[in-house]
Amino acid sequence: MTYVLAIDIGGTKLAAALVDEEGSVLRSGTRPTPRTDVMAALAALIAEVTEDGPPPQAVGIGCAGPLDLATGTVSPVNMPSWRGFPLREEVRKLTGLPTVLGGDAQCFALGEHWLGAGRDSASLLGIVVSTGIGGGLVIDGRPLPGPTGNAGHVGHMSIDPNGERCECGGRGCVERYSSGPNLARWALENGWSPAPGQSEQKADARALARDAAAGDPVAVAAFERGARALAGMIASTAAAVEITTVVIGGGVSAAGKVLFDPLERMLDDVAGLAFVRAVRVHQSTLGVHAALAGAARLAWQRTPTAH
Ligand SMILES: [Zn+2]
């Protein structure tokens, strides 16, 4: 049995695993992402996961963006000590193995396509809805990274050119309507306050989802508004590249029916052409493991000698 080493790098957690060609995990480990010297923590994690085990054939890395695949560098927003950091080369030097880098949302999409809710789909859009909105495309079974690795940034597709200014500098981006903080922001502006519970309630998307499930009209309206924006983006993406399947993960997807039911209705309203109307939307089944699975898949796909 041969293995690849999969690595998932986020602002709060580093994860690594030895993964075989079927996607089974032989060993895995995680540790918190330190403020500084992230590379030392990553090296220690890799040593822990690979020690006395079968030697991996290649490495796949999913990392929080922005990144530049042309140079192999990363500048994750919530990891201030890495700016233009040559991650691909550093890991290649550390392990002596062929190393492939991808964005974390692209790895999410690839993981769900390989082993999750998008299994066997022809062409898939994976969307991660949490503090921000990320995405990745898998077209005809292959990831579509784009020249610098930034294809699939669907959170910053404009669904209203006359809409509000987004943090990215653009206008009317989906993220401005449908991310967790923006769902809560709109609800608060429109008179929502979290229903009192046993513990102190934060006015966040999780509380909003609970109140929407309980029938709070403003909370319901916030999810309908967010779902309509997502539906517009999904229909536009489907029209552009003919995706057949959408898989949605991230913290906000845990809202379940209060997000997915209006999304189905809005998509039915927004989509016109038959191949756009045929798109199927699913909730993530791999959850936090999707990006690591995708990183493994990236290593297997780009490393023909490893087979
Ligand atoms: Zn934007």
py3Dmol code that shows the C-alpha trace and the ligand (Angstrom):
import py3Dmol

protein = """\
ATOM      1  CA  MET A   1       0.000   0.000   0.000  1.00  0.00           C
ATOM      2  CA  THR A   2       1.295   3.451  -0.877  1.00  0.00           C
ATOM      3  CA  TYR A   3       0.373   6.742   0.744  1.00  0.00           C
ATOM      4  CA  VAL A   4       0.489  10.483   0.245  1.00  0.00           C
ATOM      5  CA  LEU A   5       0.867  13.083   2.960  1.00  0.00           C
ATOM      6  CA  ALA A   6      -2.102  15.487   3.107  1.00  0.00           C
ATOM      7  CA  ILE A   7      -1.780  18.802   4.935  1.00  0.00           C
ATOM      8  CA  ASP A   8      -4.513  21.342   5.764  1.00  0.00           C
ATOM      9  CA  ILE A   9      -3.379  24.746   7.014  1.00  0.00           C
ATOM     10  CA  GLY A  10      -5.840  27.194   8.565  1.00  0.00           C
ATOM     11  CA  GLY A  11      -5.667  30.176  10.874  1.00  0.00           C
ATOM     12  CA  THR A  12      -6.586  28.163  13.962  1.00  0.00           C
ATOM     13  CA  LYS A  13      -5.488  24.584  13.169  1.00  0.00           C
ATOM     14  CA  LEU A  14      -2.861  22.585  11.285  1.00  0.00           C
ATOM     15  CA  ALA A  15      -3.872  19.049  10.233  1.00  0.00           C
ATOM     16  CA  ALA A  16      -1.926  16.279   8.505  1.00  0.00           C
ATOM     17  CA  ALA A  17      -2.690  12.701   7.479  1.00  0.00           C
ATOM     18  CA  LEU A  18      -1.283   9.740   5.581  1.00  0.00           C
ATOM     19  CA  VAL A  19      -3.933   8.845   2.993  1.00  0.00           C
ATOM     20  CA  ASP A  20      -4.065   5.905   0.569  1.00  0.00           C
ATOM     21  CA  GLU A  21      -5.356   5.906  -3.001  1.00  0.00           C
ATOM     22  CA  GLU A  22      -8.886   5.005  -1.863  1.00  0.00           C
ATOM     23  CA  GLY A  23      -8.993   7.889   0.612  1.00  0.00           C
ATOM     24  CA  SER A  24      -8.508   5.813   3.764  1.00  0.00           C
ATOM     25  CA  VAL A  25      -6.545   7.536   6.517  1.00  0.00           C
ATOM     26  CA  LEU A  26      -3.728   5.496   8.068  1.00  0.00           C
ATOM     27  CA  ARG A  27      -2.599   8.135  10.557  1.00  0.00           C
ATOM     28  CA  SER A  28      -3.507  11.718  11.298  1.00  0.00           C
ATOM     29  CA  GLY A  29      -2.750  14.529  13.701  1.00  0.00           C
ATOM     30  CA  THR A  30      -3.591  18.148  14.404  1.00  0.00           C
ATOM     31  CA  ARG A  31      -2.163  21.029  16.381  1.00  0.00           C
ATOM     32  CA  PRO A  32      -3.073  24.675  16.956  1.00  0.00           C
ATOM     33  CA  THR A  33      -1.633  27.188  14.506  1.00  0.00           C
ATOM     34  CA  PRO A  34       0.946  29.261  16.421  1.00  0.00           C
ATOM     35  CA  ARG A  35       1.189  33.039  16.011  1.00  0.00           C
ATOM     36  CA  THR A  36       4.791  32.787  14.823  1.00  0.00           C
ATOM     37  CA  ASP A  37       7.119  30.063  13.536  1.00  0.00           C
ATOM     38  CA  VAL A  38       4.301  28.132  11.884  1.00  0.00           C
ATOM     39  CA  MET A  39       6.833  26.158   9.837  1.00  0.00           C
ATOM     40  CA  ALA A  40       8.416  24.655  12.982  1.00  0.00           C
ATOM     41  CA  ALA A  41       4.976  23.533  14.205  1.00  0.00           C
ATOM     42  CA  LEU A  42       4.201  22.087  10.773  1.00  0.00           C
ATOM     43  CA  ALA A  43       7.537  20.220  10.691  1.00  0.00           C
ATOM     44  CA  ALA A  44       6.820  18.709  14.118  1.00  0.00           C
ATOM     45  CA  LEU A  45       3.328  17.644  13.006  1.00  0.00           C
ATOM     46  CA  ILE A  46       4.688  16.046   9.819  1.00  0.00           C
ATOM     47  CA  ALA A  47       7.312  14.172  11.870  1.00  0.00           C
ATOM     48  CA  GLU A  48       4.618  12.908  14.254  1.00  0.00           C
ATOM     49  CA  VAL A  49       2.353  11.667  11.442  1.00  0.00           C
ATOM     50  CA  THR A  50       5.097  10.037   9.339  1.00  0.00           C
ATOM     51  CA  GLU A  51       7.393   8.645  12.056  1.00  0.00           C
ATOM     52  CA  ASP A  52       8.005   4.882  11.710  1.00  0.00           C
ATOM     53  CA  GLY A  53       5.226   4.715   9.113  1.00  0.00           C
ATOM     54  CA  PRO A  54       5.293   3.921   5.392  1.00  0.00           C
ATOM     55  CA  PRO A  55       7.099   6.709   3.505  1.00  0.00           C
ATOM     56  CA  PRO A  56       4.626   8.932   1.608  1.00  0.00           C
ATOM     57  CA  GLN A  57       5.054   9.318  -2.159  1.00  0.00           C
ATOM     58  CA  ALA A  58       4.017  12.961  -2.445  1.00  0.00           C
ATOM     59  CA  VAL A  59       2.578  15.853  -0.470  1.00  0.00           C
ATOM     60  CA  GLY A  60      -0.674  17.765  -1.078  1.00  0.00           C
ATOM     61  CA  ILE A  61      -1.289  20.997   0.821  1.00  0.00           C
ATOM     62  CA  GLY A  62      -4.512  22.945   1.196  1.00  0.00           C
ATOM     63  CA  CYS A  63      -3.865  26.393   2.637  1.00  0.00           C
ATOM     64  CA  ALA A  64      -5.991  29.396   3.556  1.00  0.00           C
ATOM     65  CA  GLY A  65      -5.662  32.188   0.996  1.00  0.00           C
ATOM     66  CA  PRO A  66      -4.756  34.379  -0.644  1.00  0.00           C
ATOM     67  CA  LEU A  67      -2.132  32.309  -2.412  1.00  0.00           C
ATOM     68  CA  ASP A  68      -0.223  32.405  -5.680  1.00  0.00           C
ATOM     69  CA  LEU A  69       0.188  29.027  -7.337  1.00  0.00           C
ATOM     70  CA  ALA A  70       2.498  30.486  -9.997  1.00  0.00           C
ATOM     71  CA  THR A  71       5.113  31.135  -7.280  1.00  0.00           C
ATOM     72  CA  GLY A  72       3.928  28.632  -4.660  1.00  0.00           C
ATOM     73  CA  THR A  73       3.548  31.370  -2.050  1.00  0.00           C
ATOM     74  CA  VAL A  74       0.803  31.997   0.513  1.00  0.00           C
ATOM     75  CA  SER A  75      -0.337  35.053   2.523  1.00  0.00           C
ATOM     76  CA  PRO A  76      -3.235  33.758   4.682  1.00  0.00           C
ATOM     77  CA  VAL A  77      -5.377  36.640   5.986  1.00  0.00           C
ATOM     78  CA  ASN A  78      -5.438  35.327   9.543  1.00  0.00           C
ATOM     79  CA  MET A  79      -1.770  34.215   9.683  1.00  0.00           C
ATOM     80  CA  PRO A  80       0.124  37.533   9.801  1.00  0.00           C
ATOM     81  CA  SER A  81       3.557  35.889  10.067  1.00  0.00           C
ATOM     82  CA  TRP A  82       3.203  34.440   6.537  1.00  0.00           C
ATOM     83  CA  ARG A  83       3.217  37.097   3.815  1.00  0.00           C
ATOM     84  CA  GLY A  84       4.372  35.852   0.424  1.00  0.00           C
ATOM     85  CA  PHE A  85       5.644  32.771   2.282  1.00  0.00           C
ATOM     86  CA  PRO A  86       7.167  30.148  -0.081  1.00  0.00           C
ATOM     87  CA  LEU A  87       5.151  27.279   1.428  1.00  0.00           C
ATOM     88  CA  ARG A  88       5.419  24.838  -1.483  1.00  0.00           C
ATOM     89  CA  GLU A  89       9.217  25.109  -1.623  1.00  0.00           C
ATOM     90  CA  GLU A  90       9.618  24.957   2.171  1.00  0.00           C
ATOM     91  CA  VAL A  91       7.585  21.738   2.385  1.00  0.00           C
ATOM     92  CA  ARG A  92       9.403  20.286  -0.626  1.00  0.00           C
ATOM     93  CA  LYS A  93      12.747  20.975   1.079  1.00  0.00           C
ATOM     94  CA  LEU A  94      11.507  19.593   4.395  1.00  0.00           C
ATOM     95  CA  THR A  95      10.141  16.324   2.998  1.00  0.00           C
ATOM     96  CA  GLY A  96      12.184  15.846  -0.192  1.00  0.00           C
ATOM     97  CA  LEU A  97       8.925  14.926  -1.947  1.00  0.00           C
ATOM     98  CA  PRO A  98       6.923  16.262  -4.903  1.00  0.00           C
ATOM     99  CA  THR A  99       4.635  18.856  -3.355  1.00  0.00           C
ATOM    100  CA  VAL A 100       1.334  20.256  -4.678  1.00  0.00           C
ATOM    101  CA  LEU A 101      -0.373  23.325  -3.270  1.00  0.00           C
ATOM    102  CA  GLY A 102      -4.033  24.365  -3.498  1.00  0.00           C
ATOM    103  CA  GLY A 103      -6.440  26.778  -1.822  1.00  0.00           C
ATOM    104  CA  ASP A 104      -8.366  25.428   1.177  1.00  0.00           C
ATOM    105  CA  ALA A 105     -11.772  25.972  -0.483  1.00  0.00           C
ATOM    106  CA  GLN A 106     -10.532  24.295  -3.669  1.00  0.00           C
ATOM    107  CA  CYS A 107      -9.406  21.358  -1.541  1.00  0.00           C
ATOM    108  CA  PHE A 108     -12.847  21.342   0.124  1.00  0.00           C
ATOM    109  CA  ALA A 109     -14.456  21.039  -3.322  1.00  0.00           C
ATOM    110  CA  LEU A 110     -12.032  18.328  -4.433  1.00  0.00           C
ATOM    111  CA  GLY A 111     -12.524  16.359  -1.209  1.00  0.00           C
ATOM    112  CA  GLU A 112     -16.321  16.452  -1.483  1.00  0.00           C
ATOM    113  CA  HIS A 113     -16.039  15.424  -5.144  1.00  0.00           C
ATOM    114  CA  TRP A 114     -13.774  12.495  -4.283  1.00  0.00           C
ATOM    115  CA  LEU A 115     -15.366  11.111  -1.110  1.00  0.00           C
ATOM    116  CA  GLY A 116     -18.274  13.298  -0.037  1.00  0.00           C
ATOM    117  CA  ALA A 117     -21.625  14.717  -1.118  1.00  0.00           C
ATOM    118  CA  GLY A 118     -20.385  15.401  -4.663  1.00  0.00           C
ATOM    119  CA  ARG A 119     -19.080  11.887  -5.278  1.00  0.00           C
ATOM    120  CA  ASP A 120     -19.182  10.885  -8.950  1.00  0.00           C
ATOM    121  CA  SER A 121     -20.620  14.237 -10.055  1.00  0.00           C
ATOM    122  CA  ALA A 122     -19.456  15.449 -13.473  1.00  0.00           C
ATOM    123  CA  SER A 123     -18.669  19.039 -12.516  1.00  0.00           C
ATOM    124  CA  LEU A 124     -18.945  20.527  -9.066  1.00  0.00           C
ATOM    125  CA  LEU A 125     -18.865  23.831  -7.236  1.00  0.00           C
ATOM    126  CA  GLY A 126     -17.881  23.583  -3.576  1.00  0.00           C
ATOM    127  CA  ILE A 127     -18.815  26.544  -1.373  1.00  0.00           C
ATOM    128  CA  VAL A 128     -17.586  27.192   2.170  1.00  0.00           C
ATOM    129  CA  VAL A 129     -19.929  29.605   3.956  1.00  0.00           C
ATOM    130  CA  SER A 130     -18.567  30.835   7.285  1.00  0.00           C
ATOM    131  CA  THR A 131     -16.982  34.175   8.321  1.00  0.00           C
ATOM    132  CA  GLY A 132     -16.343  34.710   4.624  1.00  0.00           C
ATOM    133  CA  ILE A 133     -17.398  32.709   1.576  1.00  0.00           C
ATOM    134  CA  GLY A 134     -14.851  30.630  -0.328  1.00  0.00           C
ATOM    135  CA  GLY A 135     -15.253  28.244  -3.205  1.00  0.00           C
ATOM    136  CA  GLY A 136     -13.623  25.829  -5.570  1.00  0.00           C
ATOM    137  CA  LEU A 137     -14.451  24.217  -8.896  1.00  0.00           C
ATOM    138  CA  VAL A 138     -13.938  20.628 -10.040  1.00  0.00           C
ATOM    139  CA  ILE A 139     -14.628  20.442 -13.770  1.00  0.00           C
ATOM    140  CA  ASP A 140     -14.723  17.047 -15.509  1.00  0.00           C
ATOM    141  CA  GLY A 141     -13.147  15.534 -12.414  1.00  0.00           C
ATOM    142  CA  ARG A 142     -10.174  17.918 -12.281  1.00  0.00           C
ATOM    143  CA  PRO A 143      -9.676  20.944 -10.052  1.00  0.00           C
ATOM    144  CA  LEU A 144      -9.784  24.274 -11.895  1.00  0.00           C
ATOM    145  CA  PRO A 145      -7.228  26.473 -10.094  1.00  0.00           C
ATOM    146  CA  GLY A 146      -6.727  29.232 -12.679  1.00  0.00           C
ATOM    147  CA  PRO A 147      -3.338  30.772 -13.517  1.00  0.00           C
ATOM    148  CA  THR A 148      -2.561  31.956  -9.959  1.00  0.00           C
ATOM    149  CA  GLY A 149      -4.764  29.509  -8.069  1.00  0.00           C
ATOM    150  CA  ASN A 150      -7.600  31.925  -7.410  1.00  0.00           C
ATOM    151  CA  ALA A 151     -10.407  30.517  -9.571  1.00  0.00           C
ATOM    152  CA  GLY A 152     -13.557  29.734  -7.614  1.00  0.00           C
ATOM    153  CA  HIS A 153     -13.604  32.878  -5.463  1.00  0.00           C
ATOM    154  CA  VAL A 154     -17.396  32.807  -5.712  1.00  0.00           C
ATOM    155  CA  GLY A 155     -17.908  34.805  -2.504  1.00  0.00           C
ATOM    156  CA  HIS A 156     -16.829  37.855  -4.457  1.00  0.00           C
ATOM    157  CA  MET A 157     -19.050  37.372  -7.465  1.00  0.00           C
ATOM    158  CA  SER A 158     -21.270  40.420  -7.714  1.00  0.00           C
ATOM    159  CA  ILE A 159     -24.964  39.573  -7.635  1.00  0.00           C
ATOM    160  CA  ASP A 160     -25.936  43.264  -7.511  1.00  0.00           C
ATOM    161  CA  PRO A 161     -23.724  45.796  -9.327  1.00  0.00           C
ATOM    162  CA  ASN A 162     -25.714  48.552  -7.562  1.00  0.00           C
ATOM    163  CA  GLY A 163     -25.340  46.886  -4.174  1.00  0.00           C
ATOM    164  CA  GLU A 164     -23.296  47.695  -1.092  1.00  0.00           C
ATOM    165  CA  ARG A 165     -19.516  48.068  -1.140  1.00  0.00           C
ATOM    166  CA  CYS A 166     -17.730  44.835  -0.099  1.00  0.00           C
ATOM    167  CA  GLU A 167     -14.574  44.616   2.035  1.00  0.00           C
ATOM    168  CA  CYS A 168     -12.723  43.351  -1.056  1.00  0.00           C
ATOM    169  CA  GLY A 169     -13.326  46.689  -2.795  1.00  0.00           C
ATOM    170  CA  GLY A 170     -15.974  45.305  -5.121  1.00  0.00           C
ATOM    171  CA  ARG A 171     -19.694  45.978  -5.011  1.00  0.00           C
ATOM    172  CA  GLY A 172     -22.679  43.720  -4.360  1.00  0.00           C
ATOM    173  CA  CYS A 173     -20.598  40.597  -3.587  1.00  0.00           C
ATOM    174  CA  VAL A 174     -22.436  37.462  -2.390  1.00  0.00           C
ATOM    175  CA  GLU A 175     -20.358  37.516   0.783  1.00  0.00           C
ATOM    176  CA  ARG A 176     -21.973  40.856   1.719  1.00  0.00           C
ATOM    177  CA  TYR A 177     -25.369  39.062   1.844  1.00  0.00           C
ATOM    178  CA  SER A 178     -24.739  35.462   2.812  1.00  0.00           C
ATOM    179  CA  SER A 179     -21.695  35.071   5.100  1.00  0.00           C
ATOM    180  CA  GLY A 180     -22.347  34.376   8.796  1.00  0.00           C
ATOM    181  CA  PRO A 181     -21.484  37.873  10.071  1.00  0.00           C
ATOM    182  CA  ASN A 182     -23.442  39.528   7.240  1.00  0.00           C
ATOM    183  CA  LEU A 183     -26.560  37.395   7.863  1.00  0.00           C
ATOM    184  CA  ALA A 184     -26.448  38.458  11.533  1.00  0.00           C
ATOM    185  CA  ARG A 185     -25.669  42.093  10.653  1.00  0.00           C
ATOM    186  CA  TRP A 186     -28.710  42.426   8.379  1.00  0.00           C
ATOM    187  CA  ALA A 187     -30.963  40.750  10.941  1.00  0.00           C
ATOM    188  CA  LEU A 188     -29.761  43.082  13.723  1.00  0.00           C
ATOM    189  CA  GLU A 189     -30.308  46.114  11.478  1.00  0.00           C
ATOM    190  CA  ASN A 190     -33.857  44.910  10.907  1.00  0.00           C
ATOM    191  CA  GLY A 191     -34.857  44.463  14.532  1.00  0.00           C
ATOM    192  CA  TRP A 192     -33.699  40.947  15.388  1.00  0.00           C
ATOM    193  CA  SER A 193     -32.159  40.189  18.765  1.00  0.00           C
ATOM    194  CA  PRO A 194     -31.240  36.672  19.841  1.00  0.00           C
ATOM    195  CA  ALA A 195     -33.950  34.914  21.860  1.00  0.00           C
ATOM    196  CA  PRO A 196     -32.811  34.421  25.462  1.00  0.00           C
ATOM    197  CA  GLY A 197     -31.421  30.941  26.123  1.00  0.00           C
ATOM    198  CA  GLN A 198     -29.770  29.167  29.047  1.00  0.00           C
ATOM    199  CA  SER A 199     -26.465  30.898  28.460  1.00  0.00           C
ATOM    200  CA  GLU A 200     -25.610  34.337  27.191  1.00  0.00           C
ATOM    201  CA  GLN A 201     -26.530  34.554  23.507  1.00  0.00           C
ATOM    202  CA  LYS A 202     -24.132  35.926  20.973  1.00  0.00           C
ATOM    203  CA  ALA A 203     -25.853  37.684  18.090  1.00  0.00           C
ATOM    204  CA  ASP A 204     -24.207  35.441  15.500  1.00  0.00           C
ATOM    205  CA  ALA A 205     -25.289  33.211  12.616  1.00  0.00           C
ATOM    206  CA  ARG A 206     -25.669  30.209  14.907  1.00  0.00           C
ATOM    207  CA  ALA A 207     -28.186  32.063  17.132  1.00  0.00           C
ATOM    208  CA  LEU A 208     -29.851  33.413  13.994  1.00  0.00           C
ATOM    209  CA  ALA A 209     -30.263  29.878  12.603  1.00  0.00           C
ATOM    210  CA  ARG A 210     -31.802  28.674  15.853  1.00  0.00           C
ATOM    211  CA  ASP A 211     -34.257  31.589  15.879  1.00  0.00           C
ATOM    212  CA  ALA A 212     -35.099  31.046  12.205  1.00  0.00           C
ATOM    213  CA  ALA A 213     -35.866  27.395  12.969  1.00  0.00           C
ATOM    214  CA  ALA A 214     -38.175  28.614  15.764  1.00  0.00           C
ATOM    215  CA  GLY A 215     -40.011  30.858  13.286  1.00  0.00           C
ATOM    216  CA  ASP A 216     -38.634  34.328  14.132  1.00  0.00           C
ATOM    217  CA  PRO A 217     -39.749  36.312  11.046  1.00  0.00           C
ATOM    218  CA  VAL A 218     -36.648  38.533  10.788  1.00  0.00           C
ATOM    219  CA  ALA A 219     -34.308  35.550  11.213  1.00  0.00           C
ATOM    220  CA  VAL A 220     -36.251  33.659   8.519  1.00  0.00           C
ATOM    221  CA  ALA A 221     -36.062  36.719   6.228  1.00  0.00           C
ATOM    222  CA  ALA A 222     -32.288  37.015   6.784  1.00  0.00           C
ATOM    223  CA  PHE A 223     -31.744  33.424   5.613  1.00  0.00           C
ATOM    224  CA  GLU A 224     -34.102  33.930   2.654  1.00  0.00           C
ATOM    225  CA  ARG A 225     -32.152  37.032   1.620  1.00  0.00           C
ATOM    226  CA  GLY A 226     -28.828  35.203   2.004  1.00  0.00           C
ATOM    227  CA  ALA A 227     -30.206  32.188   0.114  1.00  0.00           C
ATOM    228  CA  ARG A 228     -31.372  34.392  -2.771  1.00  0.00           C
ATOM    229  CA  ALA A 229     -27.858  35.841  -3.138  1.00  0.00           C
ATOM    230  CA  LEU A 230     -26.344  32.334  -3.090  1.00  0.00           C
ATOM    231  CA  ALA A 231     -28.915  31.191  -5.665  1.00  0.00           C
ATOM    232  CA  GLY A 232     -27.966  34.040  -7.998  1.00  0.00           C
ATOM    233  CA  MET A 233     -24.288  33.160  -7.722  1.00  0.00           C
ATOM    234  CA  ILE A 234     -24.933  29.426  -8.204  1.00  0.00           C
ATOM    235  CA  ALA A 235     -27.097  29.996 -11.296  1.00  0.00           C
ATOM    236  CA  SER A 236     -24.473  32.349 -12.790  1.00  0.00           C
ATOM    237  CA  THR A 237     -21.656  29.880 -12.138  1.00  0.00           C
ATOM    238  CA  ALA A 238     -23.705  27.037 -13.628  1.00  0.00           C
ATOM    239  CA  ALA A 239     -24.413  29.110 -16.740  1.00  0.00           C
ATOM    240  CA  ALA A 240     -20.694  29.909 -17.127  1.00  0.00           C
ATOM    241  CA  VAL A 241     -19.095  26.486 -16.627  1.00  0.00           C
ATOM    242  CA  GLU A 242     -21.986  23.960 -16.542  1.00  0.00           C
ATOM    243  CA  ILE A 243     -21.667  22.594 -13.037  1.00  0.00           C
ATOM    244  CA  THR A 244     -24.061  19.750 -12.212  1.00  0.00           C
ATOM    245  CA  THR A 245     -23.618  19.700  -8.440  1.00  0.00           C
ATOM    246  CA  VAL A 246     -23.098  22.169  -5.613  1.00  0.00           C
ATOM    247  CA  VAL A 247     -21.838  21.139  -2.171  1.00  0.00           C
ATOM    248  CA  ILE A 248     -22.071  23.662   0.654  1.00  0.00           C
ATOM    249  CA  GLY A 249     -20.019  23.406   3.839  1.00  0.00           C
ATOM    250  CA  GLY A 250     -18.644  25.776   6.476  1.00  0.00           C
ATOM    251  CA  GLY A 251     -20.166  26.847   9.789  1.00  0.00           C
ATOM    252  CA  VAL A 252     -23.263  28.487   8.266  1.00  0.00           C
ATOM    253  CA  SER A 253     -24.204  25.267   6.397  1.00  0.00           C
ATOM    254  CA  ALA A 254     -24.868  23.699   9.821  1.00  0.00           C
ATOM    255  CA  ALA A 255     -28.051  25.844   9.826  1.00  0.00           C
ATOM    256  CA  GLY A 256     -29.507  23.019   7.687  1.00  0.00           C
ATOM    257  CA  LYS A 257     -33.127  23.412   6.537  1.00  0.00           C
ATOM    258  CA  VAL A 258     -33.391  27.139   7.341  1.00  0.00           C
ATOM    259  CA  LEU A 259     -30.687  27.707   4.706  1.00  0.00           C
ATOM    260  CA  PHE A 260     -31.194  24.825   2.251  1.00  0.00           C
ATOM    261  CA  ASP A 261     -35.022  25.002   1.939  1.00  0.00           C
ATOM    262  CA  PRO A 262     -35.114  28.669   0.857  1.00  0.00           C
ATOM    263  CA  LEU A 263     -32.045  28.039  -1.329  1.00  0.00           C
ATOM    264  CA  GLU A 264     -33.965  25.368  -3.288  1.00  0.00           C
ATOM    265  CA  ARG A 265     -36.913  27.762  -3.731  1.00  0.00           C
ATOM    266  CA  MET A 266     -34.733  30.726  -4.721  1.00  0.00           C
ATOM    267  CA  LEU A 267     -32.770  28.630  -7.213  1.00  0.00           C
ATOM    268  CA  ASP A 268     -36.052  27.492  -8.755  1.00  0.00           C
ATOM    269  CA  ASP A 269     -37.001  31.179  -9.120  1.00  0.00           C
ATOM    270  CA  VAL A 270     -33.620  32.454 -10.362  1.00  0.00           C
ATOM    271  CA  ALA A 271     -32.523  29.684 -12.765  1.00  0.00           C
ATOM    272  CA  GLY A 272     -33.900  29.534 -16.305  1.00  0.00           C
ATOM    273  CA  LEU A 273     -32.035  27.351 -18.793  1.00  0.00           C
ATOM    274  CA  ALA A 274     -32.627  23.620 -18.421  1.00  0.00           C
ATOM    275  CA  PHE A 275     -28.991  22.747 -17.648  1.00  0.00           C
ATOM    276  CA  VAL A 276     -28.911  25.466 -14.971  1.00  0.00           C
ATOM    277  CA  ARG A 277     -32.206  24.285 -13.459  1.00  0.00           C
ATOM    278  CA  ALA A 278     -30.789  20.764 -13.310  1.00  0.00           C
ATOM    279  CA  VAL A 279     -28.093  21.729 -10.753  1.00  0.00           C
ATOM    280  CA  ARG A 280     -28.406  19.827  -7.484  1.00  0.00           C
ATOM    281  CA  VAL A 281     -27.397  21.363  -4.135  1.00  0.00           C
ATOM    282  CA  HIS A 282     -26.171  19.233  -1.220  1.00  0.00           C
ATOM    283  CA  GLN A 283     -24.921  19.858   2.301  1.00  0.00           C
ATOM    284  CA  SER A 284     -21.304  18.777   2.942  1.00  0.00           C
ATOM    285  CA  THR A 285     -20.934  15.257   4.299  1.00  0.00           C
ATOM    286  CA  LEU A 286     -17.205  15.413   5.105  1.00  0.00           C
ATOM    287  CA  GLY A 287     -17.358  18.659   7.108  1.00  0.00           C
ATOM    288  CA  VAL A 288     -13.998  19.697   8.525  1.00  0.00           C
ATOM    289  CA  HIS A 289     -12.309  16.654   6.922  1.00  0.00           C
ATOM    290  CA  ALA A 290     -13.122  17.699   3.349  1.00  0.00           C
ATOM    291  CA  ALA A 291     -10.118  19.971   2.831  1.00  0.00           C
ATOM    292  CA  LEU A 292      -7.670  17.325   4.070  1.00  0.00           C
ATOM    293  CA  ALA A 293      -9.249  14.737   1.740  1.00  0.00           C
ATOM    294  CA  GLY A 294      -8.949  17.218  -1.121  1.00  0.00           C
ATOM    295  CA  ALA A 295      -5.277  17.866  -0.338  1.00  0.00           C
ATOM    296  CA  ALA A 296      -4.661  14.102  -0.535  1.00  0.00           C
ATOM    297  CA  ARG A 297      -6.521  13.908  -3.834  1.00  0.00           C
ATOM    298  CA  LEU A 298      -4.450  16.790  -5.187  1.00  0.00           C
ATOM    299  CA  ALA A 299      -1.272  14.853  -4.375  1.00  0.00           C
ATOM    300  CA  TRP A 300      -2.579  11.648  -6.013  1.00  0.00           C
ATOM    301  CA  GLN A 301      -3.795  13.452  -9.153  1.00  0.00           C
ATOM    302  CA  ARG A 302      -0.608  15.418  -9.780  1.00  0.00           C
ATOM    303  CA  THR A 303       1.794  12.589  -9.030  1.00  0.00           C
ATOM    304  CA  PRO A 304       1.511   9.896 -11.696  1.00  0.00           C
ATOM    305  CA  THR A 305       4.746   8.266 -10.465  1.00  0.00           C
ATOM    306  CA  ALA A 306       3.077   7.664  -7.120  1.00  0.00           C
ATOM    307  CA  HIS A 307       0.615   5.147  -8.603  1.00  0.00           C
TER     308      HIS A 307
END
"""
ligand_1 = """\
1
ZN
Zn -16.192 41.228 -2.345
"""
view = py3Dmol.view(width=600, height=400)
view.addModel(protein, "pdb")
view.setStyle({"model": 0}, {"cartoon": {"style": "trace"}})
view.addModel(ligand_1, "xyz")
view.setStyle({"model": 1}, {"stick": {}})
view.zoomTo()
view.show()
